[in-house]
Amino acid sequence: MRAFKSVICALLIVSVLFSFSGCFVNDFIDDVFGSMSMGNAPERMNETEIYEYFMDNIPRFKTDFVFENADEELVVQVYDSIIEAHPEFFWLGNGYESLTETKGAVSKVAFSPITLDEMDEVERGYADEFHRIAGDIVKEAKQLSSDYERVLFVHDTIIESTDYDKEAAALIGSSSSDNILHREATAYGCLVEGEAVCSGYSSAFQHIMNKLCIECKRVSGTGMNGESHQWNIVKIDGENYYIDVTWDDPVTDDGRDNLVYDYFLITTEELLLTHEIDADELVPLCTADEYNYFVYNGLYVGEYSFRAVERIIEDHSRERSVSLKFESDDELMKAQNELLGESRIFDIDSVSSGAGSVYYLSGANGLVLTIYW
């Protein structure tokens, strides 16, 4: 059986708001409020103004922000929305320090996000390298003829060039890692360094989809063992599908990487067999299956029948392996019991004329059976 990777997720660090009374979080905040003077209150900054201020300065690698007469809660909300929608700002984490100080009619909000430790390197070349590699993937994907093919290409490219970093996952999941942004949790770790945890995979996938003008967002929740996890939802031809690039990049017992499609464009019903979506996530119900990998490629069996499986295996005789999807774990077990338990697999010409040995793997969702001969 395949040993699936641990999917402890780094959700780019839990957001932390530090509230202080009479003290400052750092020299930056001290400088901001030490220079305040009494005066007439300016107009309150609205959401658009706060957004534009962030977006004017973040691409220039600014990491300390001062908002004149803004609402601190609104500043935080706008920042969170930017980080959620723009994984290309990989040097910024979800965590931050924030403080509002008011003198008379004048107030200022000082806001400092958690950043990568290597900010000098980010400015000197990390960002350029990230955009170069992402651009190459986008350029190649744009040559394909459909959004399905583009999504498939990006899914495969990320998996083939990235290793899941178990050590980083364990570190990020520990309390000693609070308020630290690790490269493996970012799109940079995935695309440039080739090592990532689930938030790195999902951020990289989202960034490429954004550049391809394919609607996509990240979704947070938990996996089968209750560990924090992150994946994506993507829209193709007006229909939403879930996709978990991390869990489609498993490692076998002997350490070999395998490319699978168990979580490629699946429904909400399928997702919930192995995932739990966080309660505060606003996500649509995904019901379409037209572009599910197995449906699209004629590998969906639904209810088990020997003849249906035989036909698919014969069609894939040259590949010497095939992955089949069933409508339930009960149907998969019927196939497994008859084909393998009762050895009916050897009644299929392509298999019986081969080496004479067969082995199989069952996917974690209980729907996909892969047979090798």
N, C-alpha and C positions, 0 to 999 in steps of 0.2 A: 504494500500500500504506500502511496505517496505521503511523505511527511510534509505537510504544508508549513510554510514559513510562519513564524510568529508574526502577528500583525499588531503589535503594540504600536499605537499611533502617536506621533508627535503632532498635535494639532496646532503646530507653530507656537506652542506655549499658551497656557490658560491666561486669559486677560485678567490683570490685577490692577485695581485702582487704589492708590495709596491716598488716604485722606489724612491730612495733618492739621493740627491746631497750634499755631505759634512756632512752627519749625519748618525748615525747608529741606527738600529731598536731595538737592545737590547744589553745587556752586552756580549752575545755570539759573535755577529758580531763585536763588539768593540774589543774583545780579538783577533779575527781572523785577522782583518786587522791592528790592532796595532802592531802585531808581524811580519808583512810582511817586507821583505827586497828586495833590488834590486838584480837582477841576470839574468842568461840566461833563456830564456823561455823554459819550458819543452814541450814535445809534447802535442797537444790538446787532451783531453779525448774524446773518441768516444762514441757512443750510448751504445754499449755493456759494456764498462768499467763503464759508469755511472750506467747502470742497475745493474751490478754485485755489485757495491759499495752499492747501496741502498739495494739490496737483501741480502747482507752479514750482514748488520747492522740493518735493520728494525726488523727482528725476535728477535734481542737482545734488542729491545725496545729503540734503539737510536733515538733521536728526533731532534738532531742538526747535520747538515752535512756540510762538507767543501770539495769543489772540486777544485783540483789544475788545473788551466788553462783549464777550461771547459767553454762551451758556456751556458750562463744562460738560454736562451730560450730552449735549448736542455735538460738541467736538469729538467726544468718544464715539458716539454713534456714527458720525461721518467717517472717522478714521477706520472703524471696524468694517464699514461697508467698502472702503477703498481696499483694504487688505484682503477682503473676501473676493473682490472682483479683479484684482491685479496681482497675480502671483509673480509677475516680472519684477516687482519690488521685493525681491527675495531677501534683501538685507534687513527688512523690517519684520518684527514679530508681532504677535497679538498682544503681548504684554506691554505695559506702559506705566509711567509715573505722571500724575496729573495733579495740579493744584490751582485753585482759584483764590485770589487775594483781592479784597475790595478796600479802597480808601475813599471815603466820601462817596461821590457819585461815579467814581472811576473804578473799573475792575479789569483784571487781566487773568487769562488762563495760560499757565505754563504747562506744556505737554511734551514729554520725552518718551518716545517708543523704545522698547528693547530692540537692540540691533545686533548683528553679527559682530564679534570681536574684531574682525579683520576689515574695518571700514576703510582703512587706507588702501588695502588691496582691492576692495570693491571699486573704489574710485579709480584706481590705477589700471585695472584690467579685468577684474572678475566680471563686471557687468558687460564689458565688450565681448568677452569670450562666451558668456551666456547667450547674448543676442546673436552672435555668429552661429553657434550650434543650433539654436532654435530656428534661426532663419533658414539654415540648410534643410532642416526637416520640413519646414513650411513650404519651401520652394519645390521640394520633391513631391510633397503631398498635393500641391496645386496642379500637378501634371496629371493626376488621376481624374477619372471622369465622373465620379459620384461622391457624395458625402459618406456613404457607407464605406467605399474603398479608402477614403481619406482617414476615417476613424479607425479602420482596420490597420492601415499602414502606421499610423501614429501609435496605436496600441502595441503593435509588434515591434516597432523601432525602440520604444521606451523599454519594453521587456528585454529585448535582445542586448541592449546596451547598459542595463542597470542590474546591479545585484542588491538584494534586500540586505540591509545592514543590521544583523541581529544584535551586535554589541551596542550599536548606537540606540537601537530600540530599547534595550535594557537600561541604558544610561538615561535616556530621555524619560523613561517611565519612572525613574527614581526621584525621591524628594530632593536629592542633592542637585538636581538639574533645574529646579524651579527658577524661572526668570532668566534662563539662558537660551539663546536661539542657536541651535545646531545646524550646520550646513546640510546634514543628512535629512533634516525635516523640511528642506526647501526645494524649489524647482531647480536651483543651482546644483545642489547635491546630486539630483537625479540626472540632469542633462549634461553637466560638465564633469563631475567627479565619478559618475556612474555608480554611486552608492547612496541609498536612500531608504527611508522608512515610508509608511503609507502616505503621509502628508506630502512627502517629496514627490512620490509617483503622481498623486492626484493633482498637485499644483502644476507639475510639468505638463500633464495631459491637458489641464484647463488652459494653460497659457498657449499651447499650440492650437487648441480649438478656437480660442479667442482670435488668434492671428488668421485662422482659416474662416472666420465669420460663422462658426458653428456654435450655437448656443450651448453653454456648458457651465456648470457650477460644481463646487465641492459640497459633499454631504458628510456630516459627522455623526458618529454613533458608536456602536460597539459590535465586536465580532462574536463568534460562537462561545468563546470562553469568558466573555464579559470585558475583554480588553478594549481600550479606546481604539477607534479605527476611523479612517476617512477614505471616501471613494468619490465617484462622480455621477452626475446625471447629465445627459446630453440629448439634444433634440435633432432628429433627422426627419425630413419631410413632414414637419408639423407634429410629430409624435415624440414623446419623451421615453427614454430608456435609461436604466442604470447600467453602469460599467465599473468594474473593480479591477483596475490594471494590476494592483499589487497582488491580489489573490489569483490572478491569471499568470503569475510568475512564481510558481512553486519550485521547490528543490526536492529531488528524490532522495531516498535513503543513501545512495552512493554519492550524493553531492552534485549530480548532473542537473543543469538547468533544463527545464521543459517549458514549452510555450503551449498554453491551453486556452480554451475559450469558454470555460464554464460560466464566467461572469461577464460575457461580452454581449451587451445590449439585451438586458433581461427586464422582466416585469417586476412590479412591486411585490407581487405574490411570491415570485421566485426569490427575490432578494431577502424577504423576511424569513425564509427557511434558515438563513445563516447569519443575518445581520439584524440589528435593532437600530432604528433611526432615533436620534435625539429628539426629545419632545418639542424643543423650540425650533426645530428645522421646518421651514415652510417649503414643502416639496409637493409636486403634483402626483397624482396616482398614475402609475405607468402600466398600461394594459396592452399596448401593441406588441406584436411578436414578429412582424414582417421582416425586420432586419436582425433578429436574433441570429447568431452565427449558424446554429444548427438548422433552423428553419430555412434560412436564406440559401444554405448550401446543400439542402436535401438530406440532412443527417438527423432529422427529427423523426422518431419512430412513433411517439405517442404511446398507444397501447401496444404491448409486445406481441409480435407474431414472428415465427421463424422465417416465413417467406419474405417479410419486409426486411429483416436483418440480412438474410442471404443476398437479397438484391443489392443492398448497399455495400456489403463486403465485396461482392463480385465487381461492383463499379470501382472499388478502390483496391483491387487486387495487386496492382503494381506498387502501391505504397506500403504494403505489408503491415498496415495498422489502420484502425478507424475508430473514431469517437462517435458514439451514438447517444442521443438524448431522448429520455422518456418523460412521460407526463407526471410521473410520481415515483417515489422510491419503491413502491410495491411493484410497479411495472418493470423497473430495473432489476429487482430481485427475481422476477419471473424469468427474465432474459438470462441472468447470471446462473440461475439454477439449471435451466434447460440447456443452454449453450455450453456451459463450462462444467457444472455439476454432473450433468448427464452426458457430457462430451458430444452433444449434437453439433458443436462447432465443426467437427471433423466430417460432417456430412456435406459441408460446403466445399465445392471443388477447389477454390482458390486456396483454402486452408489445408485441405488434405493433401494437395500436391506440393505443399511447401516443406519446411524442415521437420514438420511433425510435432512441434512444440508450440504451446500457446500460453501467454500470460496476460493479465488484465489489471486495470486500475479503476477504482470507483471514485468519482469526484466527491468533494466534501458536501455538496448540496444534495447528494443522493439521486441526482437525475442523469448524470453523464457516466457512461461506461466506455472505457477505452480498451480495445483488444489489439494485441500484437501477435503476429504469427510468422 
